[in-house]
């Protein structure tokens, strides 16, 4: 059996969320998608509200992952504890709410494990080591295949994780930098990989934010509150095809949907 798994890049601002809601069910039909994981930590710009997380799940996302902005909307803490379909990085301290991995029912009784990890290079260095955390989690997971969202800044750290988990994970993809990379591939032992999925949000923007706000920051101007850009939106991600008989990923394909200008 072939399983098509859709991974969606960081959903940025309300307009990105609105475009996801409008687009996802059609995309699932057209690409024959059986399971969807989306990174939702930027739906509010910085963080995600409980209502926004529910909207993603109701739109057809099976699991929502987060990252360094997990606590941007502190109201999310109760939902992190109560919903198995919302994950924060597994290498956060055990003292914080929520869970970093789960096992979900896929088609034909296939058990799909999803793991959320966060990097430490050029980011907050305090989380546990993501590599040794992956080892611990994989020992616990009772799943037929495992998907890993590695929310990290450095391309080297993401690539290292892909190779480290080659043959142990069905797919490893990077999120956080909001810019899609061109290195979609199947690694030698059968793990599908891409360094960054991209984002779901405004096209004419700097990572989803009004360009003038980012330009002002780099010119040394006074700090300004981030505001989502206006105009058409896009949805970026990748489809990983998993062969249940071969127990390996057989294809990784770029996904790009975009509203007309």
C-alpha positions as CSV (number, residue, x, y, z in Angstrom):
1,X,0.0,0.0,0.0
2,X,1.2,3.5,-0.8
3,X,0.6,6.2,1.7
4,X,0.8,9.9,0.7
5,X,1.7,12.1,3.7
6,X,1.4,15.9,3.3
7,X,3.7,18.1,5.4
8,X,2.7,21.8,5.4
9,X,5.2,24.6,6.2
10,X,4.7,27.1,9.0
11,X,1.2,28.7,8.9
12,X,1.8,32.5,9.2
13,X,-0.9,35.0,10.3
14,X,-4.7,34.8,10.1
15,X,-4.5,35.2,6.3
16,X,-2.3,32.1,6.0
17,X,-4.7,30.2,8.2
18,X,-7.6,31.3,6.1
19,X,-5.9,30.1,2.9
20,X,-5.2,26.7,4.5
21,X,-8.9,26.4,5.4
22,X,-9.9,27.2,1.8
23,X,-7.3,25.0,0.1
24,X,-6.6,21.9,2.2
25,X,-9.6,19.7,1.5
26,X,-9.2,20.2,-2.3
27,X,-5.5,19.5,-2.0
28,X,-6.1,16.3,-0.1
29,X,-8.4,15.1,-2.9
30,X,-6.2,16.1,-5.8
31,X,-3.0,14.5,-4.3
32,X,-4.8,11.5,-2.7
33,X,-3.4,12.5,0.7
34,X,-4.1,10.1,3.6
35,X,-2.4,12.0,6.5
36,X,-1.5,15.7,7.1
37,X,0.9,17.3,9.5
38,X,1.2,21.1,9.6
39,X,3.3,23.5,11.7
40,X,1.0,26.0,13.2
41,X,3.1,28.1,15.6
42,X,2.9,31.4,13.7
43,X,-0.9,31.5,13.0
44,X,-1.1,34.5,15.4
45,X,2.2,35.9,14.0
46,X,3.9,34.8,17.2
47,X,2.2,31.8,18.7
48,X,-1.2,30.1,18.0
49,X,-4.5,30.4,19.9
50,X,-6.6,27.4,20.9
51,X,-9.3,28.5,18.4
52,X,-6.7,28.7,15.6
53,X,-5.4,25.2,16.4
54,X,-9.0,23.9,16.4
55,X,-9.5,25.5,13.0
56,X,-6.5,23.7,11.5
57,X,-7.7,20.4,12.8
58,X,-11.2,21.0,11.5
59,X,-9.8,22.0,8.1
60,X,-8.3,18.6,7.6
61,X,-4.9,18.7,9.4
62,X,-4.4,15.5,11.4
63,X,-1.6,16.7,13.7
64,X,-0.4,20.3,14.4
65,X,3.2,20.8,15.4
66,X,4.8,23.8,17.1
67,X,8.3,25.3,17.7
68,X,10.1,28.2,19.4
69,X,6.9,30.3,19.5
70,X,4.9,27.6,21.3
71,X,4.3,29.9,24.3
72,X,3.5,33.0,22.2
73,X,-0.1,32.7,23.1
74,X,-0.1,31.3,26.7
75,X,-3.7,30.3,26.4
76,X,-2.6,27.3,24.3
77,X,-1.3,25.5,27.4
78,X,-4.6,23.9,28.4
79,X,-5.1,22.5,24.8
80,X,-1.5,21.2,24.8
81,X,-2.4,19.0,27.8
82,X,-5.9,18.0,26.5
83,X,-5.4,17.4,22.8
84,X,-3.3,14.5,21.5
85,X,-3.3,16.2,18.0
86,X,-1.3,19.3,19.1
87,X,2.4,18.7,19.7
88,X,5.1,20.9,21.1
89,X,8.8,20.0,20.8
90,X,9.6,16.8,22.6
91,X,13.0,18.2,23.8
92,X,11.4,21.0,25.8
93,X,11.7,20.5,29.6
94,X,9.4,17.9,31.1
95,X,8.1,20.7,33.4
96,X,6.1,22.4,30.7
97,X,2.6,21.4,29.5
98,X,1.9,19.1,26.5
99,X,3.5,16.3,24.7
100,X,6.1,16.1,21.9
101,X,5.0,12.9,20.1
102,X,2.0,10.7,19.5
103,X,0.8,7.7,17.5
104,X,-2.2,8.1,15.3
105,X,-4.4,5.7,13.2
106,X,-3.8,5.8,9.5
107,X,-5.6,4.0,6.7
108,X,-5.6,0.2,6.7
109,X,-4.7,0.1,10.4
110,X,-1.3,1.7,9.9
111,X,0.0,3.3,13.0
112,X,1.6,6.7,12.3
113,X,4.0,8.2,14.8
114,X,4.7,11.9,14.7
115,X,7.6,13.6,16.6
116,X,8.2,17.3,17.0
117,X,11.7,18.5,17.8
118,X,13.4,21.8,18.1
119,X,17.0,22.7,17.2
120,X,19.6,24.5,19.3
121,X,22.0,26.0,16.8
122,X,21.3,29.8,16.5
123,X,18.3,29.3,18.7
124,X,17.6,29.0,22.4
125,X,20.2,26.5,23.6
126,X,18.4,25.3,26.6
127,X,16.2,22.5,25.2
128,X,17.5,19.0,25.6
129,X,19.7,17.6,22.8
130,X,17.3,16.9,19.9
131,X,19.4,13.9,18.7
132,X,19.4,12.1,22.0
133,X,15.8,13.0,22.5
134,X,14.9,11.4,19.1
135,X,16.7,8.2,20.3
136,X,14.6,8.1,23.5
137,X,11.3,8.8,21.8
138,X,11.9,6.3,19.0
139,X,12.5,3.6,21.6
140,X,9.0,4.3,23.1
141,X,7.1,4.7,19.8
142,X,5.0,1.7,18.8
143,X,4.3,2.8,15.3
144,X,4.6,1.4,11.7
145,X,6.2,4.6,10.5
146,X,7.5,7.8,12.1
147,X,7.3,11.4,10.8
148,X,9.6,14.1,12.3
149,X,9.1,17.8,12.2
150,X,12.5,19.3,13.1
151,X,11.9,23.0,13.9
152,X,15.4,24.5,13.5
153,X,17.4,27.4,12.1
154,X,20.7,25.8,10.8
155,X,20.6,23.8,7.6
156,X,23.5,21.8,8.9
157,X,21.6,20.7,12.0
158,X,18.6,19.7,10.0
159,X,20.6,17.8,7.5
160,X,22.5,16.0,10.3
161,X,19.1,15.0,11.8
162,X,17.9,13.6,8.5
163,X,21.0,11.4,8.1
164,X,21.0,10.5,11.8
165,X,17.4,9.2,11.5
166,X,17.8,7.6,8.0
167,X,16.2,4.2,8.1
168,X,14.6,4.9,11.4
169,X,12.1,7.6,10.3
170,X,9.8,7.5,7.3
171,X,10.3,11.2,6.8
172,X,12.2,14.1,8.3
173,X,11.5,17.7,7.3
174,X,12.6,21.1,8.6
175,X,10.4,24.0,9.5
176,X,11.0,27.5,11.0
177,X,12.9,29.4,8.3
178,X,9.8,29.8,6.1
179,X,11.8,29.5,2.9
180,X,11.5,26.2,0.9
181,X,14.7,24.4,0.0
182,X,15.4,22.5,-3.2
183,X,16.9,19.4,-1.6
184,X,13.8,17.0,-1.6
185,X,15.3,13.5,-1.6
186,X,15.1,10.0,-0.4
187,X,18.1,9.1,1.7
188,X,19.9,5.8,1.2
189,X,18.1,3.8,3.9
190,X,14.7,5.0,2.8
191,X,13.9,8.2,4.8
192,X,12.3,11.1,2.9
193,X,13.9,14.4,3.6
194,X,13.8,18.2,2.9
195,X,15.6,20.9,4.8
196,X,12.7,23.3,4.9
197,X,9.1,23.1,3.8
198,X,8.5,26.8,3.4
199,X,5.5,28.6,4.8
200,X,1.7,29.1,4.3
201,X,1.0,32.8,4.3
202,X,1.3,36.1,2.4
203,X,3.3,35.9,-0.8
204,X,4.5,39.5,-0.9
205,X,6.2,39.5,2.4
206,X,9.4,38.9,4.4
207,X,8.6,35.5,6.0
208,X,4.9,36.5,6.1
209,X,5.5,39.9,7.6
210,X,5.1,43.3,6.0
211,X,8.4,44.0,4.2
212,X,8.7,47.5,5.6
213,X,8.7,46.2,9.2
214,X,11.6,43.8,8.5
215,X,13.5,46.5,6.6
216,X,13.1,49.0,9.4
217,X,14.5,46.4,11.8
218,X,17.6,45.8,9.7
219,X,18.1,49.6,9.2
220,X,18.2,50.0,13.0
221,X,14.9,51.7,13.4
222,X,12.7,51.6,16.5
223,X,11.2,48.2,17.2
224,X,7.7,47.8,15.7
225,X,5.1,45.1,16.3
226,X,5.1,42.5,13.6
227,X,2.1,42.7,11.2
228,X,1.2,40.2,8.6
229,X,1.5,41.3,5.0
230,X,-1.5,41.8,2.8
231,X,-2.4,40.4,-0.6
232,X,-2.4,36.8,-2.0
233,X,-1.3,33.8,0.0
234,X,0.5,30.6,-0.8
235,X,0.7,27.1,0.7
236,X,4.1,25.4,0.7
237,X,5.0,21.9,1.7
238,X,5.9,18.4,0.5
239,X,4.2,15.1,-0.1
240,X,6.1,12.0,1.1
241,X,5.0,8.7,-0.4
242,X,5.6,5.7,1.9
243,X,5.5,2.1,0.6
244,X,4.2,-0.1,3.4
245,X,5.5,-3.3,1.8
246,X,9.0,-2.0,1.2
247,X,9.0,0.0,4.4
248,X,10.6,3.0,2.8
249,X,9.8,6.4,1.3
250,X,9.7,6.1,-2.5
251,X,9.2,9.8,-3.5
252,X,9.3,13.3,-2.1
253,X,7.4,15.9,-4.1
254,X,7.1,19.7,-3.6
255,X,3.7,21.2,-3.1
256,X,3.0,24.9,-3.9
257,X,-0.5,26.4,-4.1
258,X,-0.9,30.1,-4.6
259,X,-3.7,32.6,-5.0
260,X,-3.7,34.8,-8.1
261,X,-2.2,38.2,-7.7
